[in-house]
């Protein structure tokens, strides 16, 4: 008789799974690659319990794990490596995957012929990691664009804070990109004490934050680098010094070239005269004309 009752209830369970719309009464959030436990909220020790799953109400249901009468708790072979039905008849998923999101139903039949249905909506999210703020300058160079980026995470909601208050779109701010992008007037135009901004990213399973100081970070964006005033003054003085040194060098080489040109000019227009030996008027020291001609021809007079 007990076997017949069990069979009848199994048929009813199957018919209910195939036709009834599952309206979950509980929503549970799970993190990818982490375990999750779904509890059936029992009133007493069950005679029959069966866990089933469907992605949406338009999909057919799949039996995951069950316990029938005095039989041991079992999970179907395709789910046995990832799921387990413990002694409290809770369904444990060891490592949650994105495909595990959907509707779960635990149908419980007690010995006094009453039935409970526990309907659970499982939402799966990826945790947020490595939240950073990317800084760029606006096209008009009068604004600073902050982009909040996370290396991982799903279903993220972004929020901006400054000076312990939420940032909204106003004359100094413009929030775009689902809240992840914030355009801000440059630090010189902002109100006092409003240069530090915090990006807060959250989803149902994790929260992360990152901050930035516009007085330094916004001036070193990836599109433009602005130097401080003292650096500009130093560069100007250094440029003047280099220019003066080059002027002196140019003057030196110019003067040297002028002197060389003048020497060459004198050599061209004033050729050197041939020097003759001095003829002494002392008797016996007179040279003959033949000897002088030989001297002019650079010949040996002897």
C-alpha positions as CSV (number, residue, x, y, z in Angstrom):
1,X,0.0,0.0,0.0
2,X,2.8,2.4,0.9
3,X,4.4,1.7,-2.5
4,X,1.2,2.6,-4.3
5,X,1.0,5.9,-2.3
6,X,4.5,6.7,-3.2
7,X,3.8,6.0,-6.9
8,X,0.7,8.2,-6.9
9,X,2.5,11.1,-5.3
10,X,5.3,10.8,-7.8
11,X,2.8,11.0,-10.6
12,X,1.2,14.1,-9.0
13,X,4.7,15.6,-8.6
14,X,5.5,15.0,-12.2
15,X,2.2,16.5,-13.3
16,X,2.7,19.5,-11.1
17,X,6.1,20.1,-12.4
18,X,4.9,19.9,-16.0
19,X,1.9,22.3,-15.7
20,X,2.2,24.6,-12.6
21,X,3.9,28.0,-13.0
22,X,6.6,28.3,-10.3
23,X,6.3,31.5,-8.4
24,X,9.3,31.8,-6.2
25,X,8.8,33.0,-2.6
26,X,12.5,33.4,-1.9
27,X,15.4,34.9,-3.9
28,X,19.0,33.7,-3.1
29,X,22.1,35.3,-4.6
30,X,25.1,33.1,-5.3
31,X,28.7,33.7,-6.4
32,X,30.3,32.0,-9.3
33,X,32.7,29.1,-8.3
34,X,31.5,29.2,-4.7
35,X,29.1,26.8,-2.9
36,X,25.5,27.5,-2.1
37,X,22.9,25.7,0.1
38,X,19.2,25.7,-0.7
39,X,17.0,24.8,2.3
40,X,13.4,23.3,1.9
41,X,12.1,24.6,5.2
42,X,10.7,21.4,6.5
43,X,8.0,21.1,9.1
44,X,8.8,17.5,10.0
45,X,10.7,14.5,8.7
46,X,9.5,14.0,5.0
47,X,8.4,10.8,3.5
48,X,9.2,12.0,0.0
49,X,11.2,15.0,-1.1
50,X,12.3,16.0,-4.6
51,X,14.4,18.9,-5.9
52,X,13.7,20.0,-9.4
53,X,15.0,22.8,-11.6
54,X,13.9,24.9,-14.6
55,X,15.6,27.8,-16.2
56,X,12.4,29.8,-16.7
57,X,8.7,29.0,-16.4
58,X,8.6,28.4,-20.1
59,X,11.2,25.6,-19.9
60,X,10.5,22.0,-18.8
61,X,11.7,21.0,-15.3
62,X,14.6,18.6,-14.6
63,X,14.8,16.4,-11.4
64,X,18.0,17.0,-9.5
65,X,17.9,15.0,-6.3
66,X,15.3,13.1,-4.3
67,X,14.5,10.9,-1.4
68,X,11.7,8.3,-1.7
69,X,10.4,6.5,1.5
70,X,13.1,4.5,3.2
71,X,15.5,4.8,0.3
72,X,18.7,6.7,0.6
73,X,19.1,10.3,-0.7
74,X,20.3,10.3,-4.3
75,X,21.1,12.8,-7.0
76,X,20.8,12.0,-10.6
77,X,24.1,10.9,-12.2
78,X,24.6,14.0,-14.3
79,X,24.3,16.2,-11.2
80,X,26.0,13.9,-8.6
81,X,29.5,15.4,-9.0
82,X,28.2,19.0,-8.4
83,X,25.3,18.5,-6.1
84,X,24.4,16.8,-2.9
85,X,21.3,16.2,-0.7
86,X,22.4,16.3,2.9
87,X,20.7,14.8,6.0
88,X,18.6,18.0,6.4
89,X,17.4,17.5,2.8
90,X,19.1,20.7,1.8
91,X,20.4,20.9,-1.8
92,X,24.1,21.9,-1.9
93,X,25.7,23.1,-5.1
94,X,29.5,22.7,-4.6
95,X,30.7,25.1,-7.3
96,X,28.1,27.5,-8.7
97,X,28.1,28.1,-12.5
98,X,26.3,30.9,-14.5
99,X,24.0,28.2,-15.9
100,X,22.8,27.4,-12.4
101,X,20.7,30.5,-12.2
102,X,17.0,29.8,-12.4
103,X,14.1,28.4,-10.5
104,X,14.4,25.6,-7.9
105,X,11.5,23.8,-6.3
106,X,11.5,21.3,-3.4
107,X,8.2,19.3,-3.2
108,X,7.8,17.7,0.2
109,X,5.2,15.0,1.1
110,X,4.7,14.1,4.8
111,X,3.4,10.9,6.2
112,X,0.1,12.5,7.1
113,X,-0.5,13.2,3.4
114,X,0.3,16.9,3.3
115,X,2.5,18.5,0.7
116,X,4.7,21.6,0.9
117,X,6.3,23.3,-2.1
118,X,9.3,25.5,-1.6
119,X,10.1,27.7,-4.6
120,X,13.5,29.5,-4.8
121,X,14.9,31.9,-7.4
122,X,18.7,31.5,-7.6
123,X,20.5,34.5,-9.0
124,X,24.2,33.9,-9.9
125,X,26.7,36.8,-10.0
126,X,30.4,37.1,-10.6
127,X,32.3,38.9,-7.7
128,X,33.8,42.3,-8.4
129,X,37.7,42.4,-8.4
130,X,40.4,45.0,-9.3
131,X,38.3,48.1,-9.5
132,X,40.3,51.0,-11.0
133,X,39.6,54.5,-12.3
134,X,40.9,55.5,-15.8
135,X,41.6,59.2,-16.3
136,X,41.3,61.0,-19.6
137,X,40.9,64.7,-20.5
138,X,37.9,66.1,-22.4
139,X,38.2,67.2,-25.9
140,X,37.9,70.9,-24.8
141,X,40.6,70.3,-22.1
142,X,38.3,71.9,-19.5
143,X,36.9,68.7,-18.1
144,X,38.3,65.5,-16.7
145,X,36.6,62.1,-17.5
146,X,36.7,59.3,-14.9
147,X,35.9,55.8,-16.0
148,X,35.3,53.2,-13.3
149,X,36.4,49.7,-14.6
150,X,36.5,46.3,-12.9
151,X,38.4,43.3,-14.1
152,X,35.4,41.0,-13.3
153,X,31.9,41.3,-12.0
154,X,28.3,41.1,-13.3
155,X,25.2,43.1,-12.5
156,X,27.4,46.0,-11.2
157,X,25.8,49.2,-10.0
158,X,28.1,52.2,-9.8
159,X,28.0,55.1,-7.4
160,X,30.2,58.2,-7.1
161,X,31.0,60.0,-3.9
162,X,32.8,63.2,-3.0
163,X,33.1,65.0,0.2
164,X,31.0,62.3,2.0
165,X,28.1,63.0,-0.4
166,X,26.7,61.3,-3.5
167,X,27.6,62.9,-6.8
168,X,24.8,63.6,-9.2
169,X,24.6,65.4,-12.6
170,X,24.9,69.2,-12.1
171,X,26.8,72.2,-13.4
172,X,30.1,70.5,-12.5
173,X,29.3,66.8,-13.1
174,X,27.8,64.6,-15.8
175,X,27.3,60.9,-15.2
176,X,27.0,58.6,-18.2
177,X,27.6,54.9,-19.2
178,X,25.3,53.3,-16.6
179,X,26.9,55.4,-13.9
180,X,30.5,54.1,-14.6
181,X,31.6,57.3,-16.4
182,X,31.9,60.7,-14.6
183,X,32.8,63.9,-16.4
184,X,34.0,66.6,-14.1
185,X,35.1,70.2,-14.5
186,X,38.8,70.6,-14.1
187,X,40.2,71.1,-10.6
188,X,40.6,74.8,-11.1
189,X,36.9,75.2,-11.7
190,X,35.6,72.9,-8.9
191,X,34.3,74.1,-5.6
192,X,36.9,74.0,-2.7
193,X,37.4,70.7,-0.9
194,X,35.9,68.7,-3.8
195,X,38.9,67.2,-5.5
196,X,38.7,63.6,-4.1
197,X,36.2,61.3,-5.8
198,X,35.3,57.7,-4.9
199,X,33.8,55.1,-7.2
200,X,31.8,52.4,-5.4
201,X,30.8,49.3,-7.4
202,X,28.5,46.8,-6.0
203,X,26.3,43.8,-6.8
204,X,24.3,41.4,-4.6
205,X,27.4,39.4,-3.7
206,X,30.3,41.9,-3.5
207,X,31.4,45.5,-3.2
208,X,34.6,47.3,-4.2
209,X,35.8,50.9,-4.2
210,X,38.5,53.1,-5.7
211,X,39.4,56.8,-5.2
212,X,41.2,59.5,-7.1
213,X,42.6,63.0,-6.4
214,X,42.0,65.4,-9.2
215,X,44.7,67.8,-8.1
216,X,47.3,65.3,-9.2
217,X,45.7,62.4,-11.1
218,X,43.6,64.5,-13.4
219,X,46.6,66.4,-14.6
220,X,48.3,63.2,-15.8
221,X,45.6,61.8,-18.0
222,X,46.4,59.5,-21.0
223,X,45.6,62.3,-23.5
224,X,47.4,65.3,-22.1
225,X,50.1,66.1,-19.5
226,X,50.1,69.5,-17.9
227,X,53.3,70.7,-16.2
228,X,53.2,72.7,-13.0
229,X,54.2,76.4,-13.1
230,X,57.6,76.0,-11.6
231,X,58.6,73.4,-14.2
232,X,57.5,75.7,-17.0
233,X,59.6,78.6,-15.5
234,X,62.7,76.3,-15.2
235,X,62.3,75.1,-18.8
236,X,62.1,78.7,-20.0
237,X,65.2,79.7,-18.1
238,X,67.1,76.7,-19.4
239,X,66.0,77.5,-22.9
240,X,67.3,81.1,-22.6
241,X,70.6,79.9,-21.2
242,X,71.1,77.4,-24.1
243,X,70.2,80.2,-26.6
244,X,72.8,82.5,-25.0
245,X,75.5,79.9,-25.1
246,X,74.7,79.1,-28.8
247,X,74.9,82.9,-29.6
248,X,78.3,83.2,-28.0
249,X,79.5,80.2,-30.0
250,X,78.2,81.6,-33.2
251,X,79.9,84.9,-32.5
252,X,83.2,83.2,-31.8
253,X,83.2,81.2,-35.0
254,X,82.0,84.2,-37.0
255,X,84.9,86.4,-35.7
256,X,87.4,83.6,-36.4
257,X,86.1,83.3,-39.9
258,X,86.3,87.1,-40.4
259,X,89.9,87.2,-39.3
260,X,90.8,84.4,-41.7
261,X,89.0,86.2,-44.5
262,X,90.9,89.4,-43.8
263,X,94.2,87.6,-43.8
264,X,93.4,86.0,-47.1
265,X,92.3,89.3,-48.6
266,X,95.6,91.0,-47.6
267,X,97.5,88.1,-49.1
268,X,95.6,88.4,-52.4
269,X,95.9,92.1,-52.9
270,X,99.4,92.6,-51.3
271,X,101.6,89.8,-52.6
272,X,105.0,89.6,-50.8
273,X,107.9,91.3,-52.6
274,X,111.1,89.5,-53.5
275,X,113.9,90.3,-51.0
276,X,117.3,91.0,-52.4
277,X,120.5,90.9,-50.5
278,X,121.8,94.2,-49.4
279,X,124.8,95.5,-51.6
280,X,127.5,97.0,-49.6
281,X,129.2,100.1,-50.9
282,X,132.5,98.9,-49.5
283,X,135.2,98.4,-52.1
284,X,135.6,94.8,-53.1
285,X,132.0,93.9,-52.1
286,X,130.3,94.8,-55.3
287,X,128.4,92.1,-57.2
288,X,128.6,91.8,-60.8
289,X,125.4,92.0,-62.9
290,X,125.9,88.4,-63.8
291,X,125.9,87.4,-60.2
292,X,122.7,89.3,-59.5
293,X,120.9,87.8,-62.4
294,X,121.8,84.4,-61.2
295,X,120.5,85.2,-57.8
296,X,117.2,86.3,-59.2
297,X,117.0,83.0,-61.1
298,X,117.8,81.2,-57.8
299,X,120.9,79.7,-59.4
300,X,124.3,79.1,-57.8
301,X,126.4,82.2,-58.8
302,X,129.7,80.3,-58.3
